[in-house]
């Protein structure tokens, strides 16, 4: 594998930039990978719907794939909107059948707006793509079309048995305030539950999730770990949506990398203060956005690019000029254990804090405080975030 994860995207183009190839490229790029494309269809669409679809001939789709494979190489493949049954069969014939390269298949049938993106013959050809996929990522309506039975887990198990691929059941179409996703493998099931994010800016969620999974698999991560990280990316991108268009708007993949990238992400700094109001006014005047306002002790600000910055009144215990530097880790406990093995003493942790972060703390040789933590959505989008 190269130093950068190379992900080939086989999917349709979205002229509105919310889903399809455009969402895939944004996702893989923001997560630090190299995105390559084989465009299967050109669509005319925006946040309100799809007004035209022009499939790319299957031989041209294969020419794009071959050009990439022969020169640059591929560490993972993401398949989205396939365009036609002929293209689905041609892609299934070309891609490796031994699962030596991870393949993530998002069986796109209907756009977020409700427009159909696959006919019956194309959907029937999906079986051949599932035969070579590492994981298939249907939402509940797609799962009901692909498999028999009213119970989603049993339907997914049927696909696993028939095709040898894992199935990620996306529960966003279900009713209720909670969303449950389930990864069904031959010998394991992993589930996740989160509060529903109420937003109409959800165009491209499936594309973004599948591309993020492909990127993390290309980096050599396990499938459950890849799904876990990809879900976090999607949720933050939903919260960061720019609010474009009059319908289902695009997501905000641009500022999410600092929340889900590699270990030791420097994304948060806290400095002391003795005059809360004066410090808040100062940093707002600098151009930072106030996102947590808890006078007279604590405030947090958002800076461009996704970095956060806080002030904390410490009742004179901290000397002027003192600061705490925060490095976010996906596995705080693992990092703390690694440092302990190196003989680096921790002041505490890892422990769960009331502000919904998990933290471990230590000091550098000069005495500066260093915090290793995991916050996920709670760093920039805590429940008490200022509107």
Secondary structure, 3 states (H helix, E strand, C coil): CCCCCEEEEEEEEECCCCCHHHHHHHHHHHCCCEEEEEEEEEEEECCCCEEEEEECCHHHHHHHHHHHHHHCCCCEEEECCCCCHHHHHHHHHHCCCCCCCEEEECCCCECCCCCECCCHHHHHHHHHHHHHCCEECCEHHHHHHHCCCCCHHHHHHHHHHHHCCEEEEECCCCCCCEEEEEEECCCCEEEEEEECCCCCCCECHHHHHHHHHHHHHHCCCCHHHHHHHHHHHHHHHHHCCCCCCCCCCECCHHHCHHHHCCCCEEEEEEEEECCHHHHHHHHHHHCCEEEEEECCCEEEEECCCCCEEEEEECCCCCCCCCEEEEEECCCHHHHHHHHHHCCCCCCEEEEECCCCCEEEEEECCCCCEEEEEECCHHHHCCCCCCC
